[in-house]
């Protein structure tokens, strides 16, 4: 073992970052609800956070995200919660 590494006991683990909760309101939404974001990167990030919540079983598996560019804008996107067509 390296002499440079010192074992420390009883150091608390900091709270995990809840970045997507801070930015995207998925857990507060229901079918048909929507919000807008500016930029393709934000839209991609929002979709990714939705999928993470689904993997954690916090959002129903038959829900989907529908994304469309807002008319008469270049870089604003609206994201809705929808349901899979086979339901």
C-alpha positions as CSV (number, residue, x, y, z in Angstrom):
1,X,0.0,0.0,0.0
2,X,1.2,3.5,-0.7
3,X,2.4,5.7,2.1
4,X,0.8,8.6,0.4
5,X,-2.8,7.4,1.0
6,X,-4.1,7.9,4.5
7,X,-7.2,6.1,5.7
8,X,-9.8,8.4,7.2
9,X,-12.8,7.1,9.2
10,X,-16.3,8.5,9.6
11,X,-16.1,11.0,6.8
12,X,-19.7,11.6,5.6
13,X,-20.5,11.2,1.9
14,X,-21.9,14.5,0.6
15,X,-25.5,14.5,-0.8
16,X,-25.7,13.5,-4.4
17,X,-26.3,16.1,-7.0
18,X,-29.9,16.3,-8.1
19,X,-29.2,18.4,-11.2
20,X,-32.0,17.2,-13.4
21,X,-34.5,17.6,-10.6
22,X,-33.4,21.2,-10.3
23,X,-33.9,21.9,-14.0
24,X,-36.6,19.6,-15.2
25,X,-40.0,19.1,-13.5
26,X,-40.7,15.6,-14.7
27,X,-41.7,14.3,-11.2
28,X,-44.3,17.0,-10.9
29,X,-45.8,16.4,-14.3
30,X,-48.6,14.2,-15.6
31,X,-49.8,13.2,-19.1
32,X,-50.2,16.2,-21.4
33,X,-48.1,18.6,-19.3
34,X,-45.3,20.4,-21.1
35,X,-42.5,22.9,-20.6
36,X,-40.1,24.7,-22.9
37,X,-36.3,24.8,-23.1
38,X,-33.9,26.9,-25.1
39,X,-31.4,25.0,-27.2
40,X,-30.9,21.5,-28.5
41,X,-28.5,20.7,-25.7
42,X,-31.1,21.5,-23.1
43,X,-33.7,19.5,-24.9
44,X,-31.4,16.5,-25.1
45,X,-30.5,16.8,-21.4
46,X,-34.2,17.0,-20.5
47,X,-34.9,13.8,-22.5
48,X,-32.0,12.1,-20.8
49,X,-33.2,13.0,-17.3
50,X,-36.7,11.6,-18.2
51,X,-35.2,8.3,-19.2
52,X,-33.1,8.2,-16.0
53,X,-36.2,8.6,-13.9
54,X,-37.9,5.9,-15.9
55,X,-35.0,3.5,-15.2
56,X,-35.4,4.4,-11.5
57,X,-39.1,3.5,-11.8
58,X,-40.1,7.1,-10.8
59,X,-42.0,7.6,-14.1
60,X,-44.3,5.0,-15.7
61,X,-42.7,2.9,-18.4
62,X,-45.5,3.6,-20.9
63,X,-44.9,7.4,-20.8
64,X,-42.8,9.0,-23.5
65,X,-41.4,12.5,-24.2
66,X,-42.7,14.3,-27.3
67,X,-40.4,17.1,-28.4
68,X,-41.2,19.8,-31.0
69,X,-39.5,23.0,-32.0
70,X,-41.8,26.0,-31.0
71,X,-43.1,27.6,-34.2
72,X,-41.6,31.0,-35.1
73,X,-38.5,30.3,-33.0
74,X,-35.1,29.0,-34.0
75,X,-33.9,27.4,-30.8
76,X,-36.9,26.8,-28.4
77,X,-38.3,23.4,-27.9
78,X,-41.4,22.2,-26.1
79,X,-41.4,18.8,-24.4
80,X,-44.6,17.0,-23.5
81,X,-45.4,13.9,-21.6
82,X,-47.3,11.5,-23.8
83,X,-48.2,7.8,-23.7
84,X,-47.0,5.1,-26.0
85,X,-49.4,4.5,-28.9
86,X,-50.1,0.9,-28.0
87,X,-51.8,1.9,-24.8
